[in-house]
Amino acid sequence: MAENPDWSRMGWRSWSDLAEVRARLAAGADPDTDSRGRRPLHHAAEWGSAEVVAELARLVDDVDAEQDGRTALWVAVQAGKPDNARVLAAAGADPWRPMMAGWSPGRLSLAGTVPGIFPLPSGIEPLSPAEEAMVAEARRLVGALGTFQTEGMSFTCVRDVAAPEAVRRLSATVVEHDDPERMAREFWFDSLSEDALLTVGVTDVPGGCVVSQPWAYGASTPVVARLLSAGTVTYAMYANPKSGDQGSIYRDGVVEGWDLHPGGGWSAAEDSAAEILRRYLYQYKAVAHCCAYAGLRPVDARAFTGPPDRWVRLPVRDYYARNA
């Protein structure tokens, strides 16, 4: 039970422990804010149980108070917690309050797996045909890719560029090998050798192609992503075993986003309406997020899990150079 009148050392599981939360409150913890100025109700909406959310919702000064531009109800919807969302709405939270790029928690929920959380009132527009199409494609794409191990791999998704053109842009040469599977296994065991880092797979998919490397970061370096982006857009990602997924966006040779976290889910105030929807649809689905942003529509995961259409070898160069 809690001994201190604050919210310190509350693990994410603790936000589902009603007895713990009540003990903290009884010891003097502020239901509206913690020691860092964060809102306990937002934590509970994301990680906690409906019982804890209800307990805090009846005590806060404003159930629709915002944190980082989001109400607790928005957090519950985006976190995929429909029971928490219903409790907050019952406590007076407004599902149709416009928030990020005009989205409201209620309208965002229409794109979720439980779209009927809140009755749609008159005067509120349902999802547009374009938004409905994004939702349908997200469900298809996530299902088509399935689940596979991404740790340690890298790739660049390239819009409207076929594999032969990608090979040309990279000045790569096709690898002729008697046993490509054995070659790939050997590179797994020596992943940072020059040969391993310079060998990538290239695979055509509907909407463009994917340049991939299962064992290291070679397919997502700045020079690879930039060269491939001429006249189009690329989304590159390295699933760094030490620090998590690292993404970058290049458009026609210019970097548009760096140190991104595809599949991270949480929107920023400056995001466009389309990007907010995309982040919501592809939470925890980093590969699918990259594909969707680049406009790729793979029918399975082969472009990432292999074997690729062709193995190619990149020329020796500094792949982190600014002007290479």
N, C-alpha and C positions, 0 to 999 in steps of 0.2 A: 504493500500500500504506500501511497505517497507520503513523504515526510516534509517536503518543501513546497511553499506556496507558489509554484511556477510550473512551467511545462517542460523543464529541462529533462533530458534523457528519455523522452517519449519516443520509443521505436515505432515503426509503422504498424506493428501488431498491437501496440498499446492503444491505438485509436479505435480498436474494436472491443476494448475491455471497459465495459460500462462502470464496473466497480472502481477501477483505477482512475478513470476520468472523474467520477464523483468524489473520490478521495482527494484528488488534486483541487477540485473546486472547493471542497469543504476546508482545505488547508489554506485557501485564499487565492488560488490561481485565477487570473482574470479571464473570463470566457471570451473577451473581445481581442486580446492580443497576448503575445508571448514576449519574452525578454528581447527578442530581435525585431519586434514590431510586426511579426507575422500573425496571421489570424488562425486560431485553433480550429474554427469551423471549416476553414478551407482544407486543413490537414485531414480532418475527419471526413469531409466530403470525398476526398481522393482515396484515402486508405482505410477509413473506418467503417463501422457498422451503422445501420439505420438507427439503432437505439442510441448510439453515442451522438449521431448527428441531431436527432430529435432533442436530446438533453441539452446540447449546446445551443441549438436554434431557439429554444424557449428562453435562453438567458442573455443572448447577445442584444446589443442596442439596435442593430440593424441587420436583419437576415440577408439583405442585399448589399451589404458593404463590399467594396471591391478591393482586391489585392492584385497588383500587376495587371489591372484592367479587366479582371475577371471576378464575378461573384462566385460564392460557394456553389450555387446551382450550376453555373457554367462548368466548374471544376468537376462536379459529380457527373454531368453529362459527358464531358470529354474523357473522363476516366472510365467510362462504361459502368457506372454504378446507378442503375435505374431505381433501385429501392431508396438510395440516398436522395436521389433527385425528387422522388415522389414525396418524401418526408419534408424536404425543404420547401416544395411548392405548397404543401399542406400548412407549413408554418408561415406562409405569406410571401415567399420568394416569387419573383415575377419571371415566369418562363419566357416571356416575349419582350423582355427588356433588351433593346438594341445594344450591342457591345462591340466586338471586334469586327471592323469592316462591314458593319450593318448586321452581322449574324447575332441572333439571340440564342440563349440556351435551348429554347423550345424548337426553334427552326433547325439548329444543329442536330437536335435529337432525331429529326425526321430522316437523317441520313444514317442513323445508327442501326444496330441489330434489333433494337426494341423501339420502333418508330412511333408507337402510340402512347408514349409516357404521358403526354399532355394533350387534352382535346384541342384541336385546331380552331381558334376563334375566328369569327368573321373579320375580314379586313387584313388577315395575315396571309401572305402569299405562300403557297406550298413550294416545294422545290421546283425549280425551272427544268425544262427538258434537258438542258445542258448539265445541270447538277444531277438530275436523275441518271443521265448517261455516265457521269463520273462515278456515281455510287455503284451502278451495275458493273462497270469495268473494274472497279476496285475489288468487288466480290469475285469476279471471274479471274482476275489476275492473281489475287492471293491464293485462290484455290488451285490455279494452274501451276504456280511455283511450289506450293506445298511447303514442307519444312525440311531444311537441310543445314548442315554445319557450315557456317561462314567464317569462323575465326581463322585469321591468317590469310584470307584470300583478298584479292583486289580485282577491280573491274572498272571499265568505263562504258556507259550506255551512250550510244551515238544515234541521234535522230536522223532519219532519211538518208543514211549512208550505208551502202552495201559493203559486204566484207572485202571484195577486191579493191574498192576505192579506199577503204580503211588501211589496207596493207600498203597501198601506194602512198598515202599521206604519211605513213610512219616510216617510209623507205625501208620496209621490212622485207625479208626473204623467206619464202616458204621452206619449212624444215622437212627434209626427206629423211625418214627414219624407218628401219625395218620393223621396229617394235615400238610404236609411239607410247603404248601403255607402260612399257618398261622404262622408257625415257622419262615419263612423268613421275614414276615411282622414285627414280634416282634423284630427280630434282627435289622431291619432297624431303629427302634425307640430306640434301646439300642446298637448301633453299636460297642461301645468300651468295652462292657462287655467281660469277659473271654470267655463265651460260644459263643458269636458272633464272636470274633476274631479267635477262634479255629475251627469254622465251615466253611468248604469250599465245593464248588461243584466240581465234577470231571466228565468230559464229553469226550467221544471218538470222534475224528474227523479224516477224512482222513489225514494220515501223522503222527498221534500221538494223543495227548490228551491235554486238557486245564484244569488247576486247577484255579478256579475262586471264587471270593467273591464280591458280588455286593455292599456291604455297607462299606467296610474298606480295610485296607492294608494287611490283614492277608495272602492272597494268593500270595504275591510278596516279602515276606521277604527273606533276604539272605539265611537263612537255608533251607527254602522251595525250593527256586530255585536251591541251591547247591545240595541238596539231590536228586532232580529230574534229575539233569544233569549227573549222573553217566553213563559214556559210550556214552553220547550224548550231545546235546546242548539245552539250554533253553533261552527264552527271557521273562523276567518278567517285568510287568509294574504296577505302581500305579498312577491312575489319581488323583493326589493330588489337592483338591479343593483350596488350598492356593497358590501352586507354579507351578501347571501344571503337565504334564505327566512326570514321572520319570521311566526310564528303566534301566535294567541291563541284562548282558549276562553272562551265566556260561557255561563252557565246561568241562565235565568230572570232576566236582568238583572244578574247578578253575575259578575265576571271570576274564572275558575278557573285560568287559565294565561296567562302573558304572556312575550313574547320567547322563544317556543318554536321548535323547529327540526324541523318535521314531515319525516319521511323520514330523519331523522338516524341512526336505527338503534340507537344505543347506549342501553341501559336504565340507569336509576338504581336504587339500592337501595330507594328508597321507592315505586317503581312497583308497581302491582297486577299479578297474574298475567296478566290479560287485556291490559294495556297492554304488558307485556314481549313477549307474543306478537305484538301488533299492530306494535310497533316492528320486530321481526324480519321480519315478513312484508312490510313496506312500506319497507325500506331503500332510500334513493335514489329513492323514489316519493312525493314530497311531496304532490302533488295527490290521489293515491289515498289516502294516509294521512288527509288532511283529510276526504275523503268517507267513509271507513270509520269514523272517529271519530264523525262526525255521523249515521251510519246511512244515507247516501245510496248508491244503487245505479245510477248512470248506465250506460246501454248503449253510450255513445260519448262523445267528448270535446266535443261541440258546446256544452255549457253553458260551456265554458272557451275554446274556440277560435272560437265564433260560427258563424253569427249567433244571437243570443239570441232567445227567444220574443218579447220586447218590450224596447225601449229606454225608460228612464224618466229623469226629471230630479228630483234630490233638491232639497229646499228649501235656501236659503242658511242656514247655521248654523255654529257652531263644532263640527266633528266630532271634536275631541279634548277637548271639555269634559267634566268629570266628571259633571255633572248635567243635561246637555242632553237 
